[in-house]
Amino acid sequence: MLLPRERYEGLLYPKLRLDLLPAMLGYAGLGAFIAGFYGVLHDQITYSISPEYFTRLKFLQFRYADFGLPPRVFVGEIGFLATWWVGLIAGWFLARVAVPALPGRNARAGILRGFATMLACGFLAALVGFLVGLRLGPDSDLSVWQGFVTTRGVVDLPNFVRVAYIHNASYLGGLIGLIVALLYLRRQKSKVATAPASCQLS
């Protein structure tokens, strides 16, 4: 059964009002800035836990961004480059839901709440990753990580693994936060759509 044109158009490609595009792009840019700043702080902390996670892994992955600056500065670059795109995508999706459906102030408040939710979930997930990593002791089975010892020369493997847990958990937490924020905004969108016109703020 064929779908009516107005229904399948929204599935194949987004239908946007051009006058709303600057606001959506602005929120996407704000999301990129917030995520990048978070990434800088995040990686400064994890570098303190395991410098080898960066010197033996991340410095190689991001060698194109190495301009010979001090290690801490390079770590900050890596933190920004590894996270800005997450905020860009998240900001775009949050704006796609909120901006067309909610009044200006409500859309702004909902999107900022979405960013805060993502940051909180990312931080809590990183904390969980850190606590899980703390359980690693001298007798822990790290055989699946031994490749980093033999090929990358990692000496302090437990701390290397701890930071890996933190980084992976942070991305997972950010994704969970985005899902929660989108669900919240869709709920707000439904409330506005079903509210009497006289109750909707302009």
Summary of the structure (lengths in Angstrom):
residues: 202
radius of gyration: 21.2
end to end distance: 39.5
largest distance: 68.8
contacts: 624
relative contact order: 0.14
helix: 83%
strand: 0%
